[in-house]
Amino acid sequence: MDWCSETADGVVLSVRAKPRSSRAGIDGFMGDALVVRIRCAPVDGKANKELVETLADEFSVPKSRVEFRSGESSKSKRILLKGVDLAVVKAKIGM
C-alpha cells in the first residue's frame, strides 16, 4: 500500500486533493494516492482547511490531529493522522 504508511506518531496518507467538487469526501484512489474531494477552490488556504476538516470527519479524529507533512501548495499531499492505527484507516475506507 503506497498510499499510506504507519509511523510511531500515527498514519501518513498520500492524498490527491480534488478542489471545486460538488461534494466533500473520500472518493477512492488515483494511482498511489487517496482521492479526497473538497468544495473550496485552492485560494488563501481555504482548500487545505476544508481538506483537514474532511479528513478529520472521515476518520473521526479532531482537526488538531490532522497535520500536513508535505504538499500544502500542491494537489498531491502527505498528511499525518496523529494517534490513528492503520487498521482504523483501512476499516474506514473499506479495505
VEXDO-160604 format. One line per field, with one value per residue: residue number from 0; chain; x, y, z of N, C-alpha, C, O in turn. Coordinates in nm, 2 decimals. Layout:
i <- NUM ...
ch <- A ...
nc1 <- X ...
nc2 <- Y ...
nc3 <- Z ...
cac1 <- X ...
cac2 <- Y ...
cac3 <- Z ...
cc1 <- X ...
cc2 <- Y ...
cc3 <- Z ...
oc1 <- X ...
oc2 <- Y ...
oc3 <- Z ...
//
This chain:
i <- 0 1 2 3 4 5 6 7 8 9 10 11 12 13 14 15 16 17 18 19 20 21 22 23 24 25 26 27 28 29 30 31 32 33 34 35 36 37 38 39 40 41 42 43 44 45 46 47 48 49 50 51 52 53 54 55 56 57 58 59 60 61 62 63 64 65 66 67 68 69 70 71 72 73 74 75 76 77 78 79 80 81 82 83 84 85 86 87 88 89 90 91 92 93 94
ch <- A A A A A A A A A A A A A A A A A A A A A A A A A A A A A A A A A A A A A A A A A A A A A A A A A A A A A A A A A A A A A A A A A A A A A A A A A A A A A A A A A A A A A A A A A A A A A A A
nc1 <- 0.08 0.10 -0.02 -0.04 0.13 0.24 0.35 0.54 0.40 0.14 -0.06 0.05 -0.08 -0.09 -0.23 -0.45 -0.58 -0.90 -1.01 -1.29 -1.51 -1.84 -1.92 -1.79 -1.55 -1.41 -1.30 -1.21 -0.92 -0.64 -0.39 -0.12 -0.24 -0.48 -0.79 -0.94 -1.22 -1.30 -1.49 -1.41 -1.22 -0.87 -0.76 -0.61 -0.56 -0.80 -0.89 -0.71 -0.78 -1.04 -0.99 -0.85 -1.06 -1.24 -1.10 -1.07 -1.33 -1.40 -1.23 -1.29 -1.15 -1.01 -0.96 -0.72 -0.55 -0.48 -0.24 -0.02 0.24 0.38 0.34 0.16 0.10 0.03 -0.16 -0.11 -0.04 0.11 -0.02 -0.04 -0.22 -0.26 -0.21 -0.37 -0.45 -0.33 -0.51 -0.76 -0.78 -0.79 -1.03 -1.22 -1.20 -1.28 -1.14
nc2 <- -0.12 0.18 0.42 0.48 0.48 0.35 0.51 0.59 0.80 0.79 0.75 0.81 0.96 0.95 1.18 1.29 1.59 1.71 1.99 2.22 2.05 1.90 1.79 1.70 1.46 1.12 0.97 0.73 0.59 0.72 0.61 0.59 0.72 0.85 0.97 1.28 1.46 1.81 2.10 2.37 2.62 2.63 2.87 3.11 2.92 2.80 2.56 2.38 2.40 2.30 2.04 1.93 1.94 1.77 1.52 1.48 1.45 1.22 1.02 1.03 1.19 1.46 1.79 1.89 1.68 1.62 1.67 1.84 1.70 1.73 1.92 2.13 2.34 2.20 1.97 1.71 1.56 1.48 1.36 1.35 1.15 1.18 0.96 0.75 0.42 0.20 -0.01 0.11 0.31 0.16 0.02 0.23 0.31 0.09 -0.14
nc3 <- 0.00 -0.12 -0.06 0.20 0.52 0.83 1.12 1.41 1.52 1.41 1.12 0.80 0.52 0.16 -0.03 -0.28 -0.37 -0.48 -0.57 -0.59 -0.61 -0.62 -0.39 -0.06 0.05 0.07 -0.22 -0.34 -0.51 -0.68 -0.87 -0.66 -0.45 -0.21 -0.30 -0.23 -0.23 -0.23 -0.17 -0.18 -0.36 -0.44 -0.28 -0.08 0.12 0.19 0.07 0.18 0.45 0.44 0.35 0.57 0.76 0.63 0.63 0.91 0.98 0.83 0.94 1.20 1.40 1.60 1.44 1.51 1.51 1.26 1.03 0.81 0.63 0.39 0.08 0.09 -0.09 -0.32 -0.53 -0.46 -0.16 0.16 0.45 0.80 1.03 1.34 1.61 1.51 1.41 1.16 1.10 1.16 0.97 0.73 0.78 0.78 0.52 0.39 0.34
cac1 <- 0.00 0.18 -0.09 -0.04 0.23 0.22 0.47 0.52 0.30 0.01 -0.06 0.07 -0.16 -0.07 -0.36 -0.47 -0.70 -0.98 -1.09 -1.41 -1.61 -1.98 -1.94 -1.66 -1.54 -1.31 -1.35 -1.13 -0.78 -0.58 -0.25 -0.08 -0.29 -0.62 -0.85 -1.03 -1.29 -1.33 -1.57 -1.34 -1.11 -0.74 -0.73 -0.59 -0.56 -0.93 -0.90 -0.64 -0.86 -1.15 -0.93 -0.83 -1.19 -1.30 -1.02 -1.10 -1.47 -1.40 -1.16 -1.34 -1.04 -1.02 -0.89 -0.58 -0.47 -0.46 -0.12 0.05 0.38 0.43 0.25 0.05 0.07 0.02 -0.27 -0.06 -0.01 0.13 -0.09 -0.03 -0.33 -0.19 -0.27 -0.46 -0.39 -0.35 -0.63 -0.87 -0.78 -0.84 -1.17 -1.29 -1.20 -1.35 -1.04
cac2 <- 0.00 0.30 0.54 0.51 0.41 0.36 0.56 0.59 0.91 0.76 0.70 0.91 0.93 1.02 1.23 1.38 1.67 1.74 2.11 2.26 1.94 1.93 1.74 1.67 1.33 1.03 0.93 0.62 0.60 0.76 0.57 0.55 0.83 0.85 1.09 1.34 1.58 1.92 2.20 2.50 2.65 2.64 3.01 3.16 2.82 2.75 2.42 2.30 2.40 2.21 1.91 1.89 1.92 1.65 1.40 1.47 1.39 1.08 0.93 1.05 1.25 1.61 1.86 1.92 1.56 1.61 1.75 1.83 1.66 1.80 1.94 2.23 2.42 2.11 1.88 1.58 1.59 1.38 1.41 1.26 1.14 1.15 0.87 0.66 0.30 0.16 -0.09 0.20 0.37 0.06 0.00 0.35 0.32 -0.03 -0.24
cac3 <- 0.00 -0.13 -0.03 0.35 0.60 0.97 1.19 1.56 1.55 1.35 0.98 0.70 0.39 0.04 -0.07 -0.40 -0.34 -0.59 -0.53 -0.66 -0.63 -0.58 -0.25 0.00 0.10 0.01 -0.35 -0.40 -0.53 -0.81 -0.86 -0.52 -0.36 -0.17 -0.36 -0.14 -0.29 -0.15 -0.24 -0.19 -0.46 -0.37 -0.27 0.05 0.22 0.22 0.03 0.28 0.57 0.42 0.35 0.71 0.82 0.57 0.68 1.05 0.99 0.77 1.03 1.34 1.48 1.60 1.34 1.56 1.49 1.11 1.01 0.68 0.62 0.27 -0.03 0.12 -0.21 -0.43 -0.52 -0.40 -0.02 0.26 0.57 0.92 1.12 1.47 1.70 1.44 1.37 1.02 1.09 1.16 0.84 0.64 0.81 0.74 0.37 0.35 0.29
cc1 <- 0.09 0.11 -0.09 0.08 0.21 0.36 0.44 0.42 0.16 0.03 -0.04 0.01 -0.10 -0.21 -0.35 -0.59 -0.76 -1.06 -1.20 -1.50 -1.74 -2.00 -1.80 -1.66 -1.43 -1.38 -1.26 -0.99 -0.75 -0.43 -0.22 -0.13 -0.44 -0.68 -0.95 -1.09 -1.32 -1.40 -1.50 -1.24 -0.98 -0.69 -0.72 -0.60 -0.70 -0.95 -0.83 -0.72 -0.98 -1.10 -0.90 -0.96 -1.25 -1.23 -1.05 -1.24 -1.47 -1.33 -1.19 -1.23 -1.06 -0.93 -0.74 -0.49 -0.45 -0.35 -0.05 0.19 0.45 0.32 0.14 0.01 0.05 -0.11 -0.23 0.01 0.03 0.08 -0.08 -0.17 -0.27 -0.27 -0.37 -0.38 -0.42 -0.48 -0.76 -0.89 -0.84 -0.99 -1.26 -1.30 -1.27 -1.26 -1.03
cc2 <- 0.12 0.43 0.57 0.43 0.44 0.41 0.55 0.70 0.88 0.71 0.82 0.87 1.01 1.06 1.31 1.46 1.71 1.86 2.13 2.15 1.98 1.88 1.71 1.53 1.24 0.97 0.82 0.65 0.65 0.72 0.52 0.66 0.81 0.98 1.15 1.46 1.68 2.03 2.33 2.51 2.66 2.79 3.04 3.05 2.76 2.61 2.33 2.29 2.30 2.06 1.85 1.86 1.79 1.52 1.38 1.41 1.25 0.98 0.95 1.09 1.40 1.67 1.88 1.79 1.53 1.71 1.73 1.79 1.73 1.83 2.04 2.31 2.33 2.03 1.75 1.62 1.47 1.43 1.30 1.27 1.09 1.06 0.77 0.54 0.27 0.08 0.00 0.27 0.28 0.03 0.11 0.36 0.19 -0.13 -0.36
cc3 <- 0.00 -0.08 0.12 0.41 0.74 1.03 1.34 1.60 1.51 1.21 0.89 0.57 0.28 -0.02 -0.20 -0.38 -0.48 -0.55 -0.63 -0.70 -0.58 -0.44 -0.20 0.05 0.02 -0.11 -0.42 -0.41 -0.67 -0.80 -0.72 -0.42 -0.33 -0.23 -0.26 -0.21 -0.19 -0.23 -0.27 -0.31 -0.38 -0.36 -0.12 0.16 0.25 0.18 0.13 0.41 0.56 0.41 0.49 0.78 0.76 0.62 0.83 1.06 0.94 0.87 1.17 1.44 1.49 1.49 1.38 1.54 1.34 1.08 0.88 0.70 0.50 0.18 0.00 0.00 -0.34 -0.42 -0.45 -0.27 0.06 0.39 0.68 1.00 1.25 1.55 1.64 1.40 1.22 1.00 1.09 1.03 0.73 0.66 0.76 0.58 0.31 0.29 0.38
oc1 <- 0.14 0.18 -0.14 0.12 0.17 0.46 0.33 0.35 0.06 0.12 -0.11 0.03 -0.06 -0.29 -0.26 -0.70 -0.70 -1.18 -1.21 -1.56 -1.76 -2.10 -1.70 -1.77 -1.38 -1.49 -1.24 -0.93 -0.82 -0.35 -0.29 -0.06 -0.52 -0.63 -1.04 -1.02 -1.35 -1.38 -1.52 -1.18 -0.98 -0.59 -0.81 -0.64 -0.71 -1.01 -0.88 -0.72 -1.00 -1.17 -0.93 -0.97 -1.31 -1.30 -1.07 -1.26 -1.53 -1.38 -1.12 -1.21 -1.12 -0.83 -0.65 -0.37 -0.40 -0.37 -0.03 0.26 0.57 0.21 0.03 -0.11 0.05 -0.17 -0.32 0.10 -0.02 0.12 -0.10 -0.22 -0.24 -0.39 -0.45 -0.27 -0.52 -0.55 -0.85 -1.00 -0.92 -1.06 -1.36 -1.41 -1.31 -1.29 -0.96
oc2 <- 0.16 0.53 0.68 0.33 0.56 0.35 0.51 0.68 0.94 0.63 0.93 0.76 1.12 0.97 1.39 1.40 1.73 1.85 2.08 2.15 2.07 1.93 1.70 1.48 1.29 0.93 0.83 0.72 0.62 0.79 0.43 0.68 0.77 1.09 1.08 1.56 1.66 2.04 2.39 2.40 2.70 2.83 3.01 3.07 2.67 2.53 2.23 2.18 2.22 1.97 1.74 1.75 1.71 1.42 1.26 1.32 1.16 0.87 0.89 1.04 1.46 1.61 1.88 1.81 1.42 1.83 1.62 1.85 1.77 1.77 2.03 2.36 2.38 2.02 1.68 1.70 1.36 1.54 1.19 1.38 0.97 1.07 0.71 0.55 0.32 0.09 -0.03 0.28 0.32 0.02 0.09 0.40 0.20 -0.20 -0.45
oc3 <- 0.10 -0.06 0.16 0.36 0.78 1.00 1.38 1.71 1.56 1.18 0.91 0.52 0.29 -0.04 -0.22 -0.39 -0.58 -0.51 -0.74 -0.80 -0.50 -0.37 -0.27 0.10 -0.08 -0.11 -0.54 -0.33 -0.77 -0.74 -0.67 -0.32 -0.42 -0.20 -0.21 -0.25 -0.07 -0.35 -0.37 -0.35 -0.26 -0.42 -0.04 0.27 0.34 0.26 0.17 0.48 0.65 0.46 0.51 0.85 0.84 0.66 0.87 1.15 1.01 0.88 1.26 1.55 1.40 1.45 1.30 1.55 1.31 1.09 0.84 0.79 0.51 0.19 -0.06 0.00 -0.45 -0.31 -0.39 -0.26 0.02 0.44 0.66 1.03 1.27 1.57 1.71 1.35 1.17 0.90 1.02 0.98 0.66 0.56 0.70 0.53 0.20 0.19 0.36
//
